[in-house]
Amino acid sequence: MRRKNVYILISLLAGLVIGLVIAANFDFSPPVETKNVIYTGSFEEAVVNVANTTGKAVVSISTERTRRIGGVRRYYFGAPFEDFFDSDEFFRRFFDDFFGGAPQREYRQMGLGSGTIIDTEGFILTNEHVVAEADKITVTLPDGRKFKAEVKGMDRRSDLAVIKINAHNLPVAELGNSDDLRIGDWVVAIGNPFGFALENPEPTVTAGVISALHRALGRAVSRKRNYNDLIQTDAAINPGNSGGPLVNLKGEVVGINVAIFSTTGGYQGIGFAIPINSAKRIISRLISGKKILYGWLGISIQNLTPELAEHFGLTDTKGALVANVLPGSPAEKAGIKEGDVIKKFDDKDIDNVRRLISIVSNTDVGRRAKVILIRDGKQMVLDIKVGQRPQDLKEASYWSGESWRGIEVEEITPDLARRFSIDEAEGVVIVNVEPDSSADEVGLAPGDVIISINRKPVKTLSDYRRITKDLKGGALIKTQRGYFIIKE
């Protein structure tokens, strides 16, 4: 009897569960939550909603550029005569006139990218590298309509541009807040991978998560662009996606897709996007064609090592160590000195050099900000007026001494040995490295000790000057960290 009652109870419970499942339309998907919005439908429905809304504001961009290839002389004498005729202007002109040179050839280079409509009157946000140097820009809307576009404003450093088409009442993408992003948040990448090869104007949608925040790409990749604060995602981004939006599940644009990391040229699960907050700061200036200004302090900084942190009496390696202060710079006027460790800027924590550069660059020129730093083991609070980053940092001249291929060196003194934790007794120490220089691109940094150049020993500053005075071509530099090759 008891066993029969148990069977009846189990049957009732099973029936109740089945009834609930039927009432729920067999939807086993958990609610998708993002920030303050909870999606009661499935994750699939959230992505479909993004595709049907934000996707309508994503366009395909094709460009044409004219390239010229210089003529090649048709004569060849072979070494050592070739070097002789090339170096002598008279003989070079004689043989050019006599034999003639190959004429220049022109060819058209095609480019593909994506963009996001940010205004009903045809303003489109994209990457600077998508439209830079383009002779012709064509925008294709998701409905197949095509328009010629003109560049309204570009900024190479941020790799952002605004172009405009002559169209009205266009669908517009809503811009979100990239500061709210968390690692693990779901995002959707929208764009036109491989462009018109797919023969369909509708954009492609891929989904993934935020893999990391505040990522930086090296000098070899970024060149003159500031890729120091990027969003990393595993949402598939392929060639042609550049300039398209990275969107959260609310349909808000949180980033502008900019690059992929790949060993094959194809998708491998590592894509990058520019945070939309970086774009929002300059969109209005791009639309009006105004120059984009960046904040600047006028200091040379470096990351802290455990040894440096211990030397300066710090409990951790968070912060940015001031290696040099440019005379007359905003930093000098505010009272910042060499050896200071900046811990906070404008109430924002400074974990490393990259973080400080990002915050200062995005601070309005002329604005006053509070700087919290450690000097001689004591905390200090200074007030600084942010200056304008020079167009050419060489003109600002961080370096009071001689500069060779972007580096300045000094004799190893007891003070410098303490500052950089140097054990070497001979050689010269690098005290500054010019951003975007050959030395910077190969990874040389303040604190490196140059031991030899092209296998010639460097024991003193005199040795260094003598060897580098008339040095041509690539230079093999040996430091305490190993070998580096600096191009001319």
TIVEXLO-311208 format. One line per field, with one value per residue (C-alpha): residue in one letter; x negated, y negated, z negated. Coordinates in steps of 0.25 Angstrom, whole numbers, padded with zeros to 4 digits, always signed. Example, Ala and Ser with C-alpha at 12.3 -4.5 7.8 and 13.67 -1.06 7.14 Angstrom:
2
rest = A/S
X = -0049/-0055
Y = +0018/+0004
Z = -0031/-0029
END
This chain:
488
rest = M/R/R/K/N/V/Y/I/L/I/S/L/L/A/G/L/V/I/G/L/V/I/A/A/N/F/D/F/S/P/P/V/E/T/K/N/V/I/Y/T/G/S/F/E/E/A/V/V/N/V/A/N/T/T/G/K/A/V/V/S/I/S/T/E/R/T/R/R/I/G/G/V/R/R/Y/Y/F/G/A/P/F/E/D/F/F/D/S/D/E/F/F/R/R/F/F/D/D/F/F/G/G/A/P/Q/R/E/Y/R/Q/M/G/L/G/S/G/T/I/I/D/T/E/G/F/I/L/T/N/E/H/V/V/A/E/A/D/K/I/T/V/T/L/P/D/G/R/K/F/K/A/E/V/K/G/M/D/R/R/S/D/L/A/V/I/K/I/N/A/H/N/L/P/V/A/E/L/G/N/S/D/D/L/R/I/G/D/W/V/V/A/I/G/N/P/F/G/F/A/L/E/N/P/E/P/T/V/T/A/G/V/I/S/A/L/H/R/A/L/G/R/A/V/S/R/K/R/N/Y/N/D/L/I/Q/T/D/A/A/I/N/P/G/N/S/G/G/P/L/V/N/L/K/G/E/V/V/G/I/N/V/A/I/F/S/T/T/G/G/Y/Q/G/I/G/F/A/I/P/I/N/S/A/K/R/I/I/S/R/L/I/S/G/K/K/I/L/Y/G/W/L/G/I/S/I/Q/N/L/T/P/E/L/A/E/H/F/G/L/T/D/T/K/G/A/L/V/A/N/V/L/P/G/S/P/A/E/K/A/G/I/K/E/G/D/V/I/K/K/F/D/D/K/D/I/D/N/V/R/R/L/I/S/I/V/S/N/T/D/V/G/R/R/A/K/V/I/L/I/R/D/G/K/Q/M/V/L/D/I/K/V/G/Q/R/P/Q/D/L/K/E/A/S/Y/W/S/G/E/S/W/R/G/I/E/V/E/E/I/T/P/D/L/A/R/R/F/S/I/D/E/A/E/G/V/V/I/V/N/V/E/P/D/S/S/A/D/E/V/G/L/A/P/G/D/V/I/I/S/I/N/R/K/P/V/K/T/L/S/D/Y/R/R/I/T/K/D/L/K/G/G/A/L/I/K/T/Q/R/G/Y/F/I/I/K/E
X = +0000/-0011/-0019/-0006/-0005/-0019/-0017/-0004/-0012/-0024/-0014/-0007/-0020/-0025/-0011/-0013/-0027/-0023/-0011/-0020/-0030/-0018/-0013/-0027/-0027/-0039/-0048/-0059/-0068/-0072/-0069/-0080/-0084/-0093/-0095/-0081/-0073/-0068/-0064/-0053/-0055/-0066/-0080/-0077/-0065/-0075/-0085/-0073/-0068/-0082/-0083/-0070/-0072/-0086/-0089/-0081/-0091/-0103/-0108/-0119/-0130/-0138/-0150/-0159/-0173/-0183/-0197/-0209/-0221/-0234/-0242/-0254/-0267/-0269/-0284/-0292/-0306/-0308/-0316/-0324/-0321/-0306/-0309/-0319/-0309/-0298/-0306/-0311/-0300/-0307/-0308/-0294/-0288/-0296/-0292/-0278/-0277/-0285/-0278/-0265/-0257/-0245/-0232/-0224/-0212/-0199/-0189/-0177/-0177/-0163/-0160/-0148/-0143/-0130/-0124/-0113/-0102/-0102/-0092/-0080/-0086/-0097/-0109/-0116/-0127/-0138/-0153/-0163/-0171/-0159/-0157/-0171/-0177/-0165/-0161/-0147/-0139/-0126/-0116/-0106/-0094/-0088/-0076/-0086/-0086/-0099/-0105/-0118/-0123/-0133/-0142/-0137/-0149/-0160/-0169/-0181/-0185/-0171/-0169/-0155/-0148/-0134/-0129/-0116/-0107/-0095/-0084/-0073/-0064/-0074/-0074/-0084/-0092/-0091/-0104/-0106/-0116/-0129/-0133/-0122/-0128/-0132/-0141/-0131/-0120/-0113/-0115/-0112/-0121/-0114/-0121/-0124/-0135/-0142/-0133/-0125/-0131/-0119/-0110/-0100/-0099/-0094/-0104/-0109/-0106/-0116/-0114/-0125/-0129/-0138/-0151/-0159/-0159/-0170/-0179/-0190/-0196/-0211/-0218/-0220/-0205/-0200/-0211/-0206/-0193/-0189/-0185/-0187/-0173/-0166/-0154/-0158/-0147/-0146/-0134/-0139/-0145/-0150/-0156/-0146/-0140/-0149/-0140/-0128/-0122/-0123/-0110/-0104/-0092/-0084/-0087/-0097/-0110/-0121/-0133/-0138/-0145/-0159/-0168/-0170/-0182/-0185/-0196/-0189/-0182/-0168/-0160/-0166/-0158/-0165/-0159/-0160/-0151/-0153/-0144/-0133/-0135/-0148/-0140/-0129/-0140/-0144/-0132/-0127/-0141/-0142/-0128/-0132/-0146/-0154/-0167/-0167/-0175/-0181/-0185/-0200/-0208/-0223/-0229/-0236/-0231/-0233/-0227/-0231/-0239/-0239/-0253/-0249/-0237/-0246/-0256/-0245/-0239/-0226/-0218/-0214/-0218/-0205/-0208/-0217/-0231/-0235/-0249/-0250/-0242/-0243/-0247/-0235/-0225/-0212/-0218/-0230/-0220/-0212/-0224/-0226/-0240/-0249/-0247/-0232/-0223/-0209/-0198/-0186/-0182/-0169/-0163/-0167/-0176/-0189/-0193/-0204/-0210/-0199/-0188/-0194/-0196/-0182/-0175/-0184/-0182/-0167/-0167/-0162/-0174/-0174/-0167/-0172/-0174/-0179/-0191/-0194/-0209/-0219/-0232/-0243/-0233/-0222/-0209/-0207/-0195/-0198/-0189/-0193/-0188/-0188/-0195/-0193/-0201/-0211/-0208/-0223/-0229/-0243/-0239/-0236/-0249/-0249/-0264/-0273/-0285/-0289/-0279/-0283/-0272/-0262/-0270/-0278/-0289/-0297/-0309/-0306/-0306/-0302/-0289/-0285/-0290/-0280/-0269/-0270/-0275/-0288/-0299/-0308/-0320/-0323/-0315/-0304/-0290/-0278/-0271/-0260/-0254/-0246/-0232/-0231/-0246/-0254/-0259/-0245/-0240/-0250/-0247/-0259/-0255/-0260/-0269/-0276/-0291/-0298/-0310/-0314/-0310/-0313/-0321/-0330/-0331/-0324/-0330/-0329/-0321/-0333/-0332/-0317/-0319/-0331/-0324/-0310/-0316/-0316/-0309/-0300/-0290/-0285/-0292/-0294/-0292/-0296/-0290/-0289/-0276/-0281/-0283/-0274/-0275/-0272/-0269/-0274
Y = +0000/-0010/-0006/-0009/-0023/-0026/-0023/-0032/-0043/-0042/-0042/-0054/-0062/-0057/-0062/-0075/-0077/-0073/-0083/-0094/-0091/-0091/-0105/-0110/-0106/-0097/-0109/-0103/-0116/-0124/-0139/-0147/-0158/-0170/-0182/-0187/-0180/-0166/-0158/-0149/-0142/-0134/-0138/-0135/-0145/-0156/-0154/-0154/-0167/-0173/-0168/-0174/-0187/-0192/-0183/-0193/-0204/-0197/-0200/-0194/-0204/-0202/-0211/-0213/-0219/-0222/-0217/-0220/-0211/-0219/-0215/-0206/-0209/-0199/-0198/-0189/-0189/-0180/-0183/-0191/-0200/-0201/-0207/-0217/-0222/-0223/-0231/-0241/-0250/-0254/-0240/-0236/-0247/-0244/-0229/-0233/-0242/-0233/-0220/-0225/-0220/-0212/-0221/-0222/-0213/-0215/-0205/-0205/-0199/-0195/-0195/-0190/-0193/-0195/-0207/-0211/-0221/-0231/-0242/-0242/-0251/-0242/-0243/-0230/-0226/-0217/-0215/-0225/-0214/-0210/-0223/-0229/-0234/-0229/-0236/-0230/-0225/-0217/-0214/-0203/-0202/-0189/-0191/-0191/-0206/-0212/-0226/-0234/-0238/-0250/-0250/-0260/-0258/-0248/-0246/-0236/-0235/-0230/-0222/-0228/-0236/-0242/-0241/-0246/-0242/-0250/-0243/-0245/-0239/-0227/-0217/-0221/-0212/-0216/-0218/-0212/-0213/-0205/-0208/-0198/-0186/-0174/-0162/-0151/-0161/-0156/-0165/-0164/-0169/-0174/-0177/-0173/-0163/-0161/-0172/-0169/-0156/-0151/-0158/-0163/-0177/-0172/-0172/-0159/-0157/-0149/-0147/-0145/-0150/-0161/-0154/-0165/-0180/-0191/-0183/-0189/-0186/-0187/-0198/-0189/-0188/-0201/-0210/-0225/-0220/-0219/-0205/-0205/-0203/-0193/-0183/-0169/-0160/-0146/-0150/-0147/-0159/-0157/-0166/-0176/-0177/-0189/-0201/-0193/-0193/-0184/-0183/-0179/-0171/-0184/-0188/-0199/-0201/-0199/-0198/-0200/-0188/-0191/-0179/-0164/-0156/-0145/-0136/-0133/-0146/-0140/-0139/-0132/-0137/-0149/-0162/-0177/-0189/-0203/-0207/-0215/-0225/-0229/-0232/-0240/-0250/-0254/-0251/-0265/-0271/-0260/-0264/-0279/-0276/-0281/-0277/-0266/-0271/-0261/-0264/-0264/-0266/-0266/-0255/-0242/-0231/-0216/-0204/-0200/-0187/-0180/-0185/-0199/-0198/-0193/-0204/-0215/-0209/-0205/-0192/-0189/-0192/-0200/-0214/-0221/-0225/-0239/-0237/-0251/-0265/-0274/-0288/-0298/-0286/-0285/-0275/-0284/-0296/-0287/-0283/-0268/-0263/-0252/-0240/-0243/-0231/-0235/-0227/-0235/-0245/-0252/-0242/-0230/-0219/-0218/-0203/-0205/-0215/-0211/-0215/-0228/-0231/-0227/-0236/-0248/-0247/-0247/-0259/-0272/-0282/-0293/-0285/-0285/-0271/-0266/-0257/-0248/-0243/-0237/-0245/-0240/-0231/-0242/-0244/-0258/-0264/-0274/-0282/-0281/-0288/-0279/-0283/-0280/-0269/-0274/-0269/-0265/-0260/-0263/-0278/-0277/-0271/-0262/-0261/-0271/-0264/-0257/-0248/-0237/-0229/-0233/-0230/-0238/-0232/-0237/-0232/-0222/-0230/-0226/-0233/-0227/-0213/-0214/-0219/-0208/-0197/-0196/-0186/-0189/-0197/-0200/-0205/-0216/-0216/-0220/-0231/-0234/-0227/-0235/-0230/-0224/-0224/-0212/-0209/-0210/-0200/-0189/-0190/-0198/-0206/-0215/-0207/-0199/-0199/-0199/-0190/-0190/-0195/-0186/-0178/-0190/-0192/-0204/-0206/-0221/-0233/-0236/-0222/-0224/-0237/-0232/-0219/-0226/-0239/-0234/-0221/-0217/-0206/-0196/-0196/-0184/-0188/-0179/-0183/-0175/-0169/-0164/-0169/-0179/-0184/-0199/-0203/-0216
Z = +0000/-0004/+0009/+0017/+0011/+0014/+0029/+0029/+0023/+0033/+0044/+0039/+0038/+0052/+0057/+0051/+0057/+0071/+0069/+0066/+0077/+0087/+0081/+0083/+0098/+0096/+0094/+0086/+0088/+0075/+0075/+0081/+0072/+0076/+0066/+0062/+0073/+0072/+0085/+0081/+0095/+0100/+0103/+0118/+0117/+0112/+0123/+0133/+0127/+0129/+0143/+0147/+0140/+0139/+0152/+0160/+0157/+0161/+0175/+0185/+0189/+0202/+0205/+0217/+0216/+0227/+0225/+0233/+0235/+0239/+0251/+0250/+0258/+0270/+0269/+0259/+0257/+0245/+0232/+0230/+0242/+0238/+0225/+0232/+0242/+0232/+0223/+0234/+0238/+0251/+0256/+0251/+0259/+0271/+0272/+0269/+0281/+0290/+0286/+0281/+0269/+0268/+0267/+0254/+0254/+0247/+0242/+0234/+0220/+0214/+0200/+0192/+0178/+0170/+0163/+0153/+0156/+0144/+0150/+0158/+0168/+0173/+0163/+0162/+0152/+0156/+0155/+0161/+0167/+0175/+0182/+0181/+0195/+0202/+0215/+0216/+0205/+0207/+0196/+0198/+0189/+0184/+0193/+0205/+0208/+0211/+0209/+0211/+0198/+0193/+0181/+0171/+0161/+0158/+0146/+0149/+0134/+0130/+0143/+0144/+0156/+0159/+0174/+0179/+0190/+0196/+0190/+0180/+0169/+0168/+0156/+0145/+0136/+0121/+0114/+0101/+0089/+0091/+0077/+0072/+0079/+0072/+0076/+0079/+0084/+0097/+0109/+0124/+0135/+0148/+0161/+0175/+0175/+0189/+0194/+0207/+0209/+0202/+0212/+0201/+0195/+0182/+0171/+0164/+0149/+0140/+0125/+0114/+0101/+0096/+0094/+0088/+0086/+0087/+0097/+0104/+0117/+0120/+0128/+0139/+0141/+0137/+0144/+0141/+0136/+0121/+0119/+0104/+0098/+0107/+0104/+0107/+0112/+0117/+0126/+0140/+0147/+0161/+0172/+0176/+0162/+0158/+0155/+0151/+0137/+0126/+0119/+0105/+0104/+0102/+0116/+0112/+0119/+0109/+0118/+0132/+0138/+0142/+0143/+0142/+0137/+0146/+0151/+0163/+0167/+0163/+0151/+0139/+0127/+0124/+0129/+0124/+0123/+0119/+0107/+0112/+0100/+0107/+0120/+0113/+0108/+0122/+0131/+0131/+0134/+0146/+0151/+0151/+0157/+0145/+0140/+0129/+0117/+0107/+0093/+0089/+0077/+0082/+0075/+0078/+0070/+0068/+0061/+0047/+0045/+0031/+0029/+0033/+0024/+0012/+0015/+0014/+0002/+0009/+0005/+0019/+0034/+0037/+0042/+0052/+0049/+0054/+0061/+0067/+0067/+0079/+0075/+0076/+0077/+0070/+0061/+0057/+0054/+0045/+0037/+0042/+0041/+0046/+0036/+0033/+0034/+0039/+0033/+0036/+0047/+0047/+0036/+0045/+0040/+0048/+0050/+0060/+0071/+0081/+0072/+0069/+0084/+0087/+0076/+0079/+0094/+0092/+0082/+0088/+0091/+0081/+0071/+0057/+0050/+0037/+0037/+0025/+0024/+0015/+0013/+0003/-0003/-0006/+0001/+0008/+0015/+0027/+0036/+0051/+0063/+0075/+0087/+0102/+0107/+0118/+0132/+0133/+0120/+0125/+0125/+0110/+0108/+0096/+0097/+0091/+0097/+0110/+0117/+0126/+0133/+0123/+0110/+0100/+0092/+0080/+0072/+0061/+0049/+0034/+0035/+0049/+0044/+0032/+0040/+0050/+0041/+0050/+0046/+0058/+0056/+0070/+0082/+0084/+0079/+0087/+0080/+0090/+0102/+0113/+0115/+0129/+0131/+0137/+0123/+0117/+0128/+0124/+0109/+0104/+0091/+0080/+0071/+0082/+0082/+0095/+0095/+0109/+0123/+0135/+0126/+0122/+0107/+0101/+0088/+0087/+0093/+0102/+0107/+0110/+0117/+0126/+0130/+0134/+0140/+0154/+0153/+0165/+0167/+0156/+0143/+0134/+0120/+0108/+0095/+0082/+0087/+0100/+0114/+0122/+0136/+0138/+0153/+0158
END
